[in-house]
C-alpha cells in the first residue's frame, strides 16, 4: 500500500534547486523527488574508488593533466621571456 511522505522545514534554496532540477527533467517536484528516492534505494552502496578505477575514469575522459599543465606553464614562461 502506498505511503505518503513529507519533508518538513526544507530550506528555500534547496526547494528552489529541486524545482529547477524537476523542470530540467520535465517532471513535477513530486516526480523528481520520487526519482531521487528510487535512485537512492536501487543503486549499489558507494565505496571508495581504487587508484586503478580513478586512472580508468581519467583516461576515459581523455585528460592528460600533467602534460597539459606543463605545456601551459612552459608557454606562459616563454611569453614572459619575450616581453
N, CA, C and O atoms as a Maestro MAE file, in Angstrom:
{
 s_m_m2io_version
 :::
 2.0.0
}

f_m_ct {
 s_m_title
 :::
 protein
 m_atom[332] {
  # First column is atom index #
  i_m_mmod_type
  r_m_x_coord
  r_m_y_coord
  r_m_z_coord
  i_m_residue_number
  s_m_chain_name
  s_m_pdb_residue_name
  s_m_pdb_atom_name
  i_m_atomic_number
  :::
  1 25 0.844 -1.171 0.000 1 A "UNK " " N  " 7
  2 3 0.000 0.000 0.000 1 A "UNK " " CA " 6
  3 2 0.897 1.245 0.000 1 A "UNK " " C  " 6
  4 15 1.835 1.325 0.794 1 A "UNK " " O  " 8
  5 25 0.622 2.212 -0.876 2 A "UNK " " N  " 7
  6 3 1.435 3.434 -0.917 2 A "UNK " " CA " 6
  7 2 1.366 4.209 0.386 2 A "UNK " " C  " 6
  8 15 0.351 4.205 1.081 2 A "UNK " " O  " 8
  9 25 2.461 4.869 0.697 3 A "UNK " " N  " 7
  10 3 2.564 5.674 1.913 3 A "UNK " " CA " 6
  11 2 2.877 7.104 1.512 3 A "UNK " " C  " 6
  12 15 3.675 7.331 0.602 3 A "UNK " " O  " 8
  13 25 2.262 8.065 2.173 4 A "UNK " " N  " 7
  14 3 2.571 9.469 1.938 4 A "UNK " " CA " 6
  15 2 3.745 9.871 2.810 4 A "UNK " " C  " 6
  16 15 3.761 9.585 4.007 4 A "UNK " " O  " 8
  17 25 4.725 10.532 2.216 5 A "UNK " " N  " 7
  18 3 5.882 11.031 2.943 5 A "UNK " " CA " 6
  19 2 5.862 12.554 2.882 5 A "UNK " " C  " 6
  20 15 5.339 13.143 1.936 5 A "UNK " " O  " 8
  21 25 6.436 13.177 3.897 6 A "UNK " " N  " 7
  22 3 6.553 14.642 3.848 6 A "UNK " " CA " 6
  23 2 7.909 15.047 4.413 6 A "UNK " " C  " 6
  24 15 8.484 14.366 5.263 6 A "UNK " " O  " 8
  25 25 8.394 16.165 3.918 7 A "UNK " " N  " 7
  26 3 9.657 16.719 4.409 7 A "UNK " " CA " 6
  27 2 9.327 18.068 5.015 7 A "UNK " " C  " 6
  28 15 8.809 18.952 4.331 7 A "UNK " " O  " 8
  29 25 9.619 18.228 6.272 8 A "UNK " " N  " 7
  30 3 9.305 19.467 6.974 8 A "UNK " " CA " 6
  31 2 10.516 20.379 7.021 8 A "UNK " " C  " 6
  32 15 11.657 19.924 7.097 8 A "UNK " " O  " 8
  33 25 10.248 21.664 6.976 9 A "UNK " " N  " 7
  34 3 11.277 22.700 7.135 9 A "UNK " " CA " 6
  35 2 12.399 22.596 6.100 9 A "UNK " " C  " 6
  36 15 13.569 22.800 6.425 9 A "UNK " " O  " 8
  37 25 12.043 22.283 4.874 10 A "UNK " " N  " 7
  38 3 13.047 22.242 3.802 10 A "UNK " " CA " 6
  39 2 13.501 23.668 3.504 10 A "UNK " " C  " 6
  40 15 12.665 24.549 3.303 10 A "UNK " " O  " 8
  41 25 14.806 23.908 3.472 11 A "UNK " " N  " 7
  42 3 15.304 25.262 3.189 11 A "UNK " " CA " 6
  43 2 14.865 25.740 1.797 11 A "UNK " " C  " 6
  44 15 14.804 24.957 0.849 11 A "UNK " " O  " 8
  45 25 14.566 27.024 1.696 12 A "UNK " " N  " 7
  46 3 14.085 27.602 0.442 12 A "UNK " " CA " 6
  47 2 15.048 27.364 -0.715 12 A "UNK " " C  " 6
  48 15 14.613 27.055 -1.824 12 A "UNK " " O  " 8
  49 25 16.347 27.505 -0.473 13 A "UNK " " N  " 7
  50 3 17.307 27.325 -1.562 13 A "UNK " " CA " 6
  51 2 17.323 25.886 -2.066 13 A "UNK " " C  " 6
  52 15 17.491 25.648 -3.262 13 A "UNK " " O  " 8
  53 25 17.152 24.938 -1.168 14 A "UNK " " N  " 7
  54 3 17.115 23.521 -1.571 14 A "UNK " " CA " 6
  55 2 15.866 23.257 -2.397 14 A "UNK " " C  " 6
  56 15 15.923 22.564 -3.413 14 A "UNK " " O  " 8
  57 25 14.747 23.804 -1.968 15 A "UNK " " N  " 7
  58 3 13.492 23.624 -2.704 15 A "UNK " " CA " 6
  59 2 13.611 24.249 -4.093 15 A "UNK " " C  " 6
  60 15 13.159 23.666 -5.078 15 A "UNK " " O  " 8
  61 25 14.212 25.424 -4.171 16 A "UNK " " N  " 7
  62 3 14.379 26.089 -5.469 16 A "UNK " " CA " 6
  63 2 15.237 25.246 -6.402 16 A "UNK " " C  " 6
  64 15 14.926 25.114 -7.585 16 A "UNK " " O  " 8
  65 25 16.324 24.670 -5.869 17 A "UNK " " N  " 7
  66 3 17.190 23.830 -6.705 17 A "UNK " " CA " 6
  67 2 16.477 22.562 -7.137 17 A "UNK " " C  " 6
  68 15 16.672 22.095 -8.259 17 A "UNK " " O  " 8
  69 25 15.650 21.996 -6.257 18 A "UNK " " N  " 7
  70 3 14.882 20.805 -6.622 18 A "UNK " " CA " 6
  71 2 13.865 21.137 -7.720 18 A "UNK " " C  " 6
  72 15 13.667 20.353 -8.648 18 A "UNK " " O  " 8
  73 25 13.229 22.298 -7.605 19 A "UNK " " N  " 7
  74 3 12.269 22.704 -8.632 19 A "UNK " " CA " 6
  75 2 12.973 22.904 -9.968 19 A "UNK " " C  " 6
  76 15 12.450 22.508 -11.010 19 A "UNK " " O  " 8
  77 25 14.156 23.516 -9.946 20 A "UNK " " N  " 7
  78 3 14.926 23.695 -11.178 20 A "UNK " " CA " 6
  79 2 15.288 22.343 -11.791 20 A "UNK " " C  " 6
  80 15 15.177 22.142 -13.001 20 A "UNK " " O  " 8
  81 25 15.717 21.435 -10.939 21 A "UNK " " N  " 7
  82 3 16.084 20.096 -11.422 21 A "UNK " " CA " 6
  83 2 14.873 19.389 -12.019 21 A "UNK " " C  " 6
  84 15 14.980 18.736 -13.057 21 A "UNK " " O  " 8
  85 25 13.718 19.518 -11.363 22 A "UNK " " N  " 7
  86 3 12.492 18.904 -11.869 22 A "UNK " " CA " 6
  87 2 12.132 19.471 -13.234 22 A "UNK " " C  " 6
  88 15 11.738 18.731 -14.136 22 A "UNK " " O  " 8
  89 25 12.266 20.778 -13.383 23 A "UNK " " N  " 7
  90 3 11.966 21.421 -14.661 23 A "UNK " " CA " 6
  91 2 12.899 20.916 -15.753 23 A "UNK " " C  " 6
  92 15 12.457 20.607 -16.860 23 A "UNK " " O  " 8
  93 25 14.201 20.830 -15.440 24 A "UNK " " N  " 7
  94 3 15.170 20.329 -16.432 24 A "UNK " " CA " 6
  95 2 14.848 18.904 -16.865 24 A "UNK " " C  " 6
  96 15 15.086 18.528 -18.012 24 A "UNK " " O  " 8
  97 25 14.307 18.113 -15.940 25 A "UNK " " N  " 7
  98 3 13.991 16.709 -16.227 25 A "UNK " " CA " 6
  99 2 12.543 16.512 -16.672 25 A "UNK " " C  " 6
  100 15 12.077 15.380 -16.803 25 A "UNK " " O  " 8
  101 25 11.830 17.625 -16.905 26 A "UNK " " N  " 7
  102 3 10.438 17.576 -17.359 26 A "UNK " " CA " 6
  103 2 9.566 16.765 -16.399 26 A "UNK " " C  " 6
  104 15 8.761 15.932 -16.815 26 A "UNK " " O  " 8
  105 25 9.747 17.032 -15.107 27 A "UNK " " N  " 7
  106 3 8.956 16.342 -14.082 27 A "UNK " " CA " 6
  107 2 8.344 17.367 -13.141 27 A "UNK " " C  " 6
  108 15 8.778 18.518 -13.074 27 A "UNK " " O  " 8
  109 25 7.335 16.925 -12.423 28 A "UNK " " N  " 7
  110 3 6.811 17.735 -11.327 28 A "UNK " " CA " 6
  111 2 7.789 17.600 -10.159 28 A "UNK " " C  " 6
  112 15 8.657 16.727 -10.170 28 A "UNK " " O  " 8
  113 25 7.649 18.457 -9.162 29 A "UNK " " N  " 7
  114 3 8.501 18.341 -7.983 29 A "UNK " " CA " 6
  115 2 8.300 16.966 -7.336 29 A "UNK " " C  " 6
  116 15 9.267 16.321 -6.930 29 A "UNK " " O  " 8
  117 25 7.065 16.531 -7.245 30 A "UNK " " N  " 7
  118 3 6.757 15.199 -6.687 30 A "UNK " " CA " 6
  119 2 7.446 14.103 -7.498 30 A "UNK " " C  " 6
  120 15 8.038 13.189 -6.925 30 A "UNK " " O  " 8
  121 25 7.373 14.189 -8.825 31 A "UNK " " N  " 7
  122 3 8.004 13.191 -9.677 31 A "UNK " " CA " 6
  123 2 9.519 13.192 -9.528 31 A "UNK " " C  " 6
  124 15 10.147 12.134 -9.522 31 A "UNK " " O  " 8
  125 25 10.112 14.395 -9.408 32 A "UNK " " N  " 7
  126 3 11.561 14.478 -9.236 32 A "UNK " " CA " 6
  127 2 11.990 13.865 -7.909 32 A "UNK " " C  " 6
  128 15 12.970 13.123 -7.853 32 A "UNK " " O  " 8
  129 25 11.266 14.169 -6.851 33 A "UNK " " N  " 7
  130 3 11.600 13.586 -5.544 33 A "UNK " " CA " 6
  131 2 11.478 12.062 -5.571 33 A "UNK " " C  " 6
  132 15 12.308 11.361 -4.993 33 A "UNK " " O  " 8
  133 25 10.445 11.553 -6.242 34 A "UNK " " N  " 7
  134 3 10.281 10.095 -6.345 34 A "UNK " " CA " 6
  135 2 11.443 9.493 -7.130 34 A "UNK " " C  " 6
  136 15 11.947 8.435 -6.755 34 A "UNK " " O  " 8
  137 25 11.879 10.143 -8.213 35 A "UNK " " N  " 7
  138 3 13.009 9.644 -8.997 35 A "UNK " " CA " 6
  139 2 14.281 9.616 -8.151 35 A "UNK " " C  " 6
  140 15 15.051 8.657 -8.215 35 A "UNK " " O  " 8
  141 25 14.501 10.663 -7.361 36 A "UNK " " N  " 7
  142 3 15.682 10.718 -6.493 36 A "UNK " " CA " 6
  143 2 15.638 9.602 -5.460 36 A "UNK " " C  " 6
  144 15 16.644 8.935 -5.220 36 A "UNK " " O  " 8
  145 25 14.490 9.398 -4.856 37 A "UNK " " N  " 7
  146 3 14.350 8.342 -3.842 37 A "UNK " " CA " 6
  147 2 14.555 6.962 -4.473 37 A "UNK " " C  " 6
  148 15 15.252 6.120 -3.908 37 A "UNK " " O  " 8
  149 25 13.954 6.731 -5.631 38 A "UNK " " N  " 7
  150 3 14.112 5.429 -6.303 38 A "UNK " " CA " 6
  151 2 15.571 5.170 -6.663 38 A "UNK " " C  " 6
  152 15 16.069 4.057 -6.495 38 A "UNK " " O  " 8
  153 25 16.250 6.193 -7.154 39 A "UNK " " N  " 7
  154 3 17.662 6.037 -7.497 39 A "UNK " " CA " 6
  155 2 18.494 5.726 -6.251 39 A "UNK " " C  " 6
  156 15 19.395 4.888 -6.286 39 A "UNK " " O  " 8
  157 25 18.181 6.406 -5.164 40 A "UNK " " N  " 7
  158 3 18.947 6.208 -3.929 40 A "UNK " " CA " 6
  159 2 18.818 4.790 -3.386 40 A "UNK " " C  " 6
  160 15 19.768 4.255 -2.815 40 A "UNK " " O  " 8
  161 25 17.670 4.190 -3.557 41 A "UNK " " N  " 7
  162 3 17.482 2.849 -2.992 41 A "UNK " " CA " 6
  163 2 17.800 1.729 -3.971 41 A "UNK " " C  " 6
  164 15 17.829 0.563 -3.576 41 A "UNK " " O  " 8
  165 25 18.042 2.056 -5.250 42 A "UNK " " N  " 7
  166 3 18.348 0.992 -6.201 42 A "UNK " " CA " 6
  167 2 19.825 0.931 -6.572 42 A "UNK " " C  " 6
  168 15 20.301 -0.111 -7.023 42 A "UNK " " O  " 8
  169 25 20.551 2.020 -6.390 43 A "UNK " " N  " 7
  170 3 21.980 1.996 -6.700 43 A "UNK " " CA " 6
  171 2 22.736 1.181 -5.663 43 A "UNK " " C  " 6
  172 15 22.359 1.172 -4.491 43 A "UNK " " O  " 8
  173 25 23.785 0.504 -6.070 44 A "UNK " " N  " 7
  174 3 24.588 -0.217 -5.079 44 A "UNK " " CA " 6
  175 2 25.241 0.792 -4.125 44 A "UNK " " C  " 6
  176 15 25.488 1.936 -4.506 44 A "UNK " " O  " 8
  177 25 25.518 0.370 -2.896 45 A "UNK " " N  " 7
  178 3 26.149 1.286 -1.954 45 A "UNK " " CA " 6
  179 2 27.484 1.787 -2.498 45 A "UNK " " C  " 6
  180 15 28.231 1.041 -3.132 45 A "UNK " " O  " 8
  181 25 27.768 3.055 -2.241 46 A "UNK " " N  " 7
  182 3 29.022 3.627 -2.732 46 A "UNK " " CA " 6
  183 2 30.190 3.128 -1.899 46 A "UNK " " C  " 6
  184 15 30.091 2.951 -0.684 46 A "UNK " " O  " 8
  185 25 31.283 2.909 -2.585 47 A "UNK " " N  " 7
  186 3 32.524 2.556 -1.909 47 A "UNK " " CA " 6
  187 2 33.602 3.431 -2.515 47 A "UNK " " C  " 6
  188 15 33.443 3.914 -3.636 47 A "UNK " " O  " 8
  189 25 34.678 3.642 -1.812 48 A "UNK " " N  " 7
  190 3 35.753 4.460 -2.378 48 A "UNK " " CA " 6
  191 2 36.320 3.807 -3.636 48 A "UNK " " C  " 6
  192 15 36.446 2.585 -3.713 48 A "UNK " " O  " 8
  193 25 36.664 4.649 -4.630 49 A "UNK " " N  " 7
  194 3 37.272 4.131 -5.849 49 A "UNK " " CA " 6
  195 2 38.723 3.746 -5.584 49 A "UNK " " C  " 6
  196 15 39.412 4.370 -4.777 49 A "UNK " " O  " 8
  197 25 39.163 2.724 -6.269 50 A "UNK " " N  " 7
  198 3 40.568 2.344 -6.181 50 A "UNK " " CA " 6
  199 2 41.367 3.276 -7.099 50 A "UNK " " C  " 6
  200 15 40.795 3.961 -7.947 50 A "UNK " " O  " 8
  201 25 42.664 3.295 -6.926 51 A "UNK " " N  " 7
  202 3 43.529 4.108 -7.771 51 A "UNK " " CA " 6
  203 2 43.378 3.714 -9.238 51 A "UNK " " C  " 6
  204 15 43.369 4.574 -10.119 51 A "UNK " " O  " 8
  205 25 43.260 2.427 -9.495 52 A "UNK " " N  " 7
  206 3 43.096 1.946 -10.859 52 A "UNK " " CA " 6
  207 2 41.775 2.448 -11.458 52 A "UNK " " C  " 6
  208 15 41.719 2.800 -12.636 52 A "UNK " " O  " 8
  209 25 40.723 2.479 -10.647 53 A "UNK " " N  " 7
  210 3 39.437 2.975 -11.138 53 A "UNK " " CA " 6
  211 2 39.510 4.471 -11.457 53 A "UNK " " C  " 6
  212 15 38.943 4.920 -12.453 53 A "UNK " " O  " 8
  213 25 40.212 5.248 -10.611 54 A "UNK " " N  " 7
  214 3 40.410 6.667 -10.895 54 A "UNK " " CA " 6
  215 2 41.163 6.844 -12.209 54 A "UNK " " C  " 6
  216 15 40.774 7.656 -13.048 54 A "UNK " " O  " 8
  217 25 42.229 6.090 -12.383 55 A "UNK " " N  " 7
  218 3 43.015 6.179 -13.626 55 A "UNK " " CA " 6
  219 2 42.155 5.857 -14.847 55 A "UNK " " C  " 6
  220 15 42.219 6.549 -15.863 55 A "UNK " " O  " 8
  221 25 41.349 4.797 -14.737 56 A "UNK " " N  " 7
  222 3 40.498 4.395 -15.853 56 A "UNK " " CA " 6
  223 2 39.490 5.491 -16.186 56 A "UNK " " C  " 6
  224 15 39.234 5.755 -17.360 56 A "UNK " " O  " 8
  225 25 38.921 6.126 -15.176 57 A "UNK " " N  " 7
  226 3 37.959 7.207 -15.416 57 A "UNK " " CA " 6
  227 2 38.628 8.405 -16.071 57 A "UNK " " C  " 6
  228 15 38.073 9.008 -16.989 57 A "UNK " " O  " 8
  229 25 39.809 8.746 -15.602 58 A "UNK " " N  " 7
  230 3 40.539 9.884 -16.170 58 A "UNK " " CA " 6
  231 2 40.919 9.589 -17.615 58 A "UNK " " C  " 6
  232 15 40.773 10.450 -18.483 58 A "UNK " " O  " 8
  233 25 41.407 8.379 -17.880 59 A "UNK " " N  " 7
  234 3 41.771 8.006 -19.246 59 A "UNK " " CA " 6
  235 2 40.550 8.013 -20.154 59 A "UNK " " C  " 6
  236 15 40.642 8.407 -21.316 59 A "UNK " " O  " 8
  237 25 39.406 7.579 -19.632 60 A "UNK " " N  " 7
  238 3 38.177 7.565 -20.427 60 A "UNK " " CA " 6
  239 2 37.752 8.980 -20.810 60 A "UNK " " C  " 6
  240 15 37.133 9.182 -21.855 60 A "UNK " " O  " 8
  241 25 38.082 9.960 -19.965 61 A "UNK " " N  " 7
  242 3 37.755 11.353 -20.263 61 A "UNK " " CA " 6
  243 2 38.748 11.984 -21.229 61 A "UNK " " C  " 6
  244 15 38.515 13.075 -21.751 61 A "UNK " " O  " 8
  245 25 39.846 11.296 -21.459 62 A "UNK " " N  " 7
  246 3 40.860 11.813 -22.360 62 A "UNK " " CA " 6
  247 2 41.682 12.935 -21.757 62 A "UNK " " C  " 6
  248 15 42.257 13.748 -22.481 62 A "UNK " " O  " 8
  249 25 41.740 12.984 -20.435 63 A "UNK " " N  " 7
  250 3 42.506 14.028 -19.762 63 A "UNK " " CA " 6
  251 2 43.958 13.607 -19.608 63 A "UNK " " C  " 6
  252 15 44.261 12.444 -19.344 63 A "UNK " " O  " 8
  253 25 44.822 14.550 -19.773 64 A "UNK " " N  " 7
  254 3 46.241 14.315 -19.563 64 A "UNK " " CA " 6
  255 2 46.778 15.546 -18.857 64 A "UNK " " C  " 6
  256 15 47.586 16.291 -19.411 64 A "UNK " " O  " 8
  257 25 46.319 15.753 -17.627 65 A "UNK " " N  " 7
  258 3 46.550 16.993 -16.897 65 A "UNK " " CA " 6
  259 2 48.027 17.328 -16.726 65 A "UNK " " C  " 6
  260 15 48.400 18.496 -16.833 65 A "UNK " " O  " 8
  261 25 48.866 16.350 -16.467 66 A "UNK " " N  " 7
  262 3 50.277 16.630 -16.221 66 A "UNK " " CA " 6
  263 2 50.915 17.242 -17.458 66 A "UNK " " C  " 6
  264 15 51.555 18.289 -17.361 66 A "UNK " " O  " 8
  265 25 50.756 16.619 -18.614 67 A "UNK " " N  " 7
  266 3 51.343 17.133 -19.841 67 A "UNK " " CA " 6
  267 2 50.727 18.468 -20.235 67 A "UNK " " C  " 6
  268 15 51.434 19.384 -20.655 67 A "UNK " " O  " 8
  269 25 49.402 18.579 -20.099 68 A "UNK " " N  " 7
  270 3 48.732 19.820 -20.489 68 A "UNK " " CA " 6
  271 2 49.163 20.979 -19.598 68 A "UNK " " C  " 6
  272 15 49.460 22.064 -20.097 68 A "UNK " " O  " 8
  273 25 49.201 20.763 -18.295 69 A "UNK " " N  " 7
  274 3 49.570 21.855 -17.395 69 A "UNK " " CA " 6
  275 2 51.030 22.253 -17.606 69 A "UNK " " C  " 6
  276 15 51.359 23.438 -17.551 69 A "UNK " " O  " 8
  277 25 51.895 21.294 -17.842 70 A "UNK " " N  " 7
  278 3 53.303 21.615 -18.090 70 A "UNK " " CA " 6
  279 2 53.438 22.453 -19.349 70 A "UNK " " C  " 6
  280 15 54.230 23.394 -19.379 70 A "UNK " " O  " 8
  281 25 52.682 22.131 -20.388 71 A "UNK " " N  " 7
  282 3 52.740 22.893 -21.634 71 A "UNK " " CA " 6
  283 2 52.226 24.313 -21.427 71 A "UNK " " C  " 6
  284 15 52.786 25.263 -21.973 71 A "UNK " " O  " 8
  285 25 51.174 24.461 -20.650 72 A "UNK " " N  " 7
  286 3 50.619 25.791 -20.373 72 A "UNK " " CA " 6
  287 2 51.633 26.635 -19.614 72 A "UNK " " C  " 6
  288 15 51.855 27.796 -19.958 72 A "UNK " " O  " 8
  289 25 52.244 26.068 -18.595 73 A "UNK " " N  " 7
  290 3 53.247 26.794 -17.798 73 A "UNK " " CA " 6
  291 2 54.446 27.165 -18.669 73 A "UNK " " C  " 6
  292 15 54.945 28.288 -18.594 73 A "UNK " " O  " 8
  293 25 54.907 26.226 -19.493 74 A "UNK " " N  " 7
  294 3 56.046 26.481 -20.366 74 A "UNK " " CA " 6
  295 2 55.739 27.613 -21.345 74 A "UNK " " C  " 6
  296 15 56.576 28.487 -21.566 74 A "UNK " " O  " 8
  297 25 54.541 27.598 -21.930 75 A "UNK " " N  " 7
  298 3 54.134 28.642 -22.874 75 A "UNK " " CA " 6
  299 2 54.047 29.995 -22.177 75 A "UNK " " C  " 6
  300 15 54.418 31.018 -22.752 75 A "UNK " " O  " 8
  301 25 53.554 30.002 -20.935 76 A "UNK " " N  " 7
  302 3 53.451 31.261 -20.185 76 A "UNK " " CA " 6
  303 2 54.846 31.802 -19.875 76 A "UNK " " C  " 6
  304 15 55.094 33.000 -20.010 76 A "UNK " " O  " 8
  305 25 55.737 30.935 -19.467 77 A "UNK " " N  " 7
  306 3 57.117 31.366 -19.177 77 A "UNK " " CA " 6
  307 2 57.799 31.895 -20.435 77 A "UNK " " C  " 6
  308 15 58.495 32.909 -20.393 77 A "UNK " " O  " 8
  309 25 57.593 31.199 -21.559 78 A "UNK " " N  " 7
  310 3 58.193 31.647 -22.817 78 A "UNK " " CA " 6
  311 2 57.655 33.013 -23.222 78 A "UNK " " C  " 6
  312 15 58.404 33.863 -23.702 78 A "UNK " " O  " 8
  313 25 56.347 33.223 -23.028 79 A "UNK " " N  " 7
  314 3 55.746 34.505 -23.389 79 A "UNK " " CA " 6
  315 2 56.291 35.630 -22.523 79 A "UNK " " C  " 6
  316 15 56.503 36.741 -23.009 79 A "UNK " " O  " 8
  317 25 56.516 35.353 -21.253 80 A "UNK " " N  " 7
  318 3 57.069 36.374 -20.346 80 A "UNK " " CA " 6
  319 2 58.502 36.731 -20.740 80 A "UNK " " C  " 6
  320 15 58.911 37.886 -20.624 80 A "UNK " " O  " 8
  321 25 59.246 35.758 -21.196 81 A "UNK " " N  " 7
  322 3 60.645 35.979 -21.573 81 A "UNK " " CA " 6
  323 2 60.789 36.828 -22.823 81 A "UNK " " C  " 6
  324 15 61.835 37.433 -23.058 81 A "UNK " " O  " 8
  325 25 59.724 36.868 -23.627 82 A "UNK " " N  " 7
  326 3 59.795 37.628 -24.886 82 A "UNK " " CA " 6
  327 2 59.410 39.089 -24.692 82 A "UNK " " C  " 6
  328 15 59.557 39.886 -25.619 82 A "UNK " " O  " 8
  329 25 58.926 39.455 -23.527 83 A "UNK " " N  " 7
  330 3 58.480 40.846 -23.305 83 A "UNK " " CA " 6
  331 2 59.616 41.772 -23.086 83 A "UNK " " C  " 6
  332 15 59.407 42.969 -22.886 83 A "UNK " " O  " 8
  :::
 }
 m_bond[331] {
  # First column is bond index #
  i_m_from
  i_m_to
  i_m_order
  :::
  1 1 2 1
  2 2 3 1
  3 3 4 2
  4 3 5 1
  5 5 6 1
  6 6 7 1
  7 7 8 2
  8 7 9 1
  9 9 10 1
  10 10 11 1
  11 11 12 2
  12 11 13 1
  13 13 14 1
  14 14 15 1
  15 15 16 2
  16 15 17 1
  17 17 18 1
  18 18 19 1
  19 19 20 2
  20 19 21 1
  21 21 22 1
  22 22 23 1
  23 23 24 2
  24 23 25 1
  25 25 26 1
  26 26 27 1
  27 27 28 2
  28 27 29 1
  29 29 30 1
  30 30 31 1
  31 31 32 2
  32 31 33 1
  33 33 34 1
  34 34 35 1
  35 35 36 2
  36 35 37 1
  37 37 38 1
  38 38 39 1
  39 39 40 2
  40 39 41 1
  41 41 42 1
  42 42 43 1
  43 43 44 2
  44 43 45 1
  45 45 46 1
  46 46 47 1
  47 47 48 2
  48 47 49 1
  49 49 50 1
  50 50 51 1
  51 51 52 2
  52 51 53 1
  53 53 54 1
  54 54 55 1
  55 55 56 2
  56 55 57 1
  57 57 58 1
  58 58 59 1
  59 59 60 2
  60 59 61 1
  61 61 62 1
  62 62 63 1
  63 63 64 2
  64 63 65 1
  65 65 66 1
  66 66 67 1
  67 67 68 2
  68 67 69 1
  69 69 70 1
  70 70 71 1
  71 71 72 2
  72 71 73 1
  73 73 74 1
  74 74 75 1
  75 75 76 2
  76 75 77 1
  77 77 78 1
  78 78 79 1
  79 79 80 2
  80 79 81 1
  81 81 82 1
  82 82 83 1
  83 83 84 2
  84 83 85 1
  85 85 86 1
  86 86 87 1
  87 87 88 2
  88 87 89 1
  89 89 90 1
  90 90 91 1
  91 91 92 2
  92 91 93 1
  93 93 94 1
  94 94 95 1
  95 95 96 2
  96 95 97 1
  97 97 98 1
  98 98 99 1
  99 99 100 2
  100 99 101 1
  101 101 102 1
  102 102 103 1
  103 103 104 2
  104 103 105 1
  105 105 106 1
  106 106 107 1
  107 107 108 2
  108 107 109 1
  109 109 110 1
  110 110 111 1
  111 111 112 2
  112 111 113 1
  113 113 114 1
  114 114 115 1
  115 115 116 2
  116 115 117 1
  117 117 118 1
  118 118 119 1
  119 119 120 2
  120 119 121 1
  121 121 122 1
  122 122 123 1
  123 123 124 2
  124 123 125 1
  125 125 126 1
  126 126 127 1
  127 127 128 2
  128 127 129 1
  129 129 130 1
  130 130 131 1
  131 131 132 2
  132 131 133 1
  133 133 134 1
  134 134 135 1
  135 135 136 2
  136 135 137 1
  137 137 138 1
  138 138 139 1
  139 139 140 2
  140 139 141 1
  141 141 142 1
  142 142 143 1
  143 143 144 2
  144 143 145 1
  145 145 146 1
  146 146 147 1
  147 147 148 2
  148 147 149 1
  149 149 150 1
  150 150 151 1
  151 151 152 2
  152 151 153 1
  153 153 154 1
  154 154 155 1
  155 155 156 2
  156 155 157 1
  157 157 158 1
  158 158 159 1
  159 159 160 2
  160 159 161 1
  161 161 162 1
  162 162 163 1
  163 163 164 2
  164 163 165 1
  165 165 166 1
  166 166 167 1
  167 167 168 2
  168 167 169 1
  169 169 170 1
  170 170 171 1
  171 171 172 2
  172 171 173 1
  173 173 174 1
  174 174 175 1
  175 175 176 2
  176 175 177 1
  177 177 178 1
  178 178 179 1
  179 179 180 2
  180 179 181 1
  181 181 182 1
  182 182 183 1
  183 183 184 2
  184 183 185 1
  185 185 186 1
  186 186 187 1
  187 187 188 2
  188 187 189 1
  189 189 190 1
  190 190 191 1
  191 191 192 2
  192 191 193 1
  193 193 194 1
  194 194 195 1
  195 195 196 2
  196 195 197 1
  197 197 198 1
  198 198 199 1
  199 199 200 2
  200 199 201 1
  201 201 202 1
  202 202 203 1
  203 203 204 2
  204 203 205 1
  205 205 206 1
  206 206 207 1
  207 207 208 2
  208 207 209 1
  209 209 210 1
  210 210 211 1
  211 211 212 2
  212 211 213 1
  213 213 214 1
  214 214 215 1
  215 215 216 2
  216 215 217 1
  217 217 218 1
  218 218 219 1
  219 219 220 2
  220 219 221 1
  221 221 222 1
  222 222 223 1
  223 223 224 2
  224 223 225 1
  225 225 226 1
  226 226 227 1
  227 227 228 2
  228 227 229 1
  229 229 230 1
  230 230 231 1
  231 231 232 2
  232 231 233 1
  233 233 234 1
  234 234 235 1
  235 235 236 2
  236 235 237 1
  237 237 238 1
  238 238 239 1
  239 239 240 2
  240 239 241 1
  241 241 242 1
  242 242 243 1
  243 243 244 2
  244 243 245 1
  245 245 246 1
  246 246 247 1
  247 247 248 2
  248 247 249 1
  249 249 250 1
  250 250 251 1
  251 251 252 2
  252 251 253 1
  253 253 254 1
  254 254 255 1
  255 255 256 2
  256 255 257 1
  257 257 258 1
  258 258 259 1
  259 259 260 2
  260 259 261 1
  261 261 262 1
  262 262 263 1
  263 263 264 2
  264 263 265 1
  265 265 266 1
  266 266 267 1
  267 267 268 2
  268 267 269 1
  269 269 270 1
  270 270 271 1
  271 271 272 2
  272 271 273 1
  273 273 274 1
  274 274 275 1
  275 275 276 2
  276 275 277 1
  277 277 278 1
  278 278 279 1
  279 279 280 2
  280 279 281 1
  281 281 282 1
  282 282 283 1
  283 283 284 2
  284 283 285 1
  285 285 286 1
  286 286 287 1
  287 287 288 2
  288 287 289 1
  289 289 290 1
  290 290 291 1
  291 291 292 2
  292 291 293 1
  293 293 294 1
  294 294 295 1
  295 295 296 2
  296 295 297 1
  297 297 298 1
  298 298 299 1
  299 299 300 2
  300 299 301 1
  301 301 302 1
  302 302 303 1
  303 303 304 2
  304 303 305 1
  305 305 306 1
  306 306 307 1
  307 307 308 2
  308 307 309 1
  309 309 310 1
  310 310 311 1
  311 311 312 2
  312 311 313 1
  313 313 314 1
  314 314 315 1
  315 315 316 2
  316 315 317 1
  317 317 318 1
  318 318 319 1
  319 319 320 2
  320 319 321 1
  321 321 322 1
  322 322 323 1
  323 323 324 2
  324 323 325 1
  325 325 326 1
  326 326 327 1
  327 327 328 2
  328 327 329 1
  329 329 330 1
  330 330 331 1
  331 331 332 2
  :::
 }
}
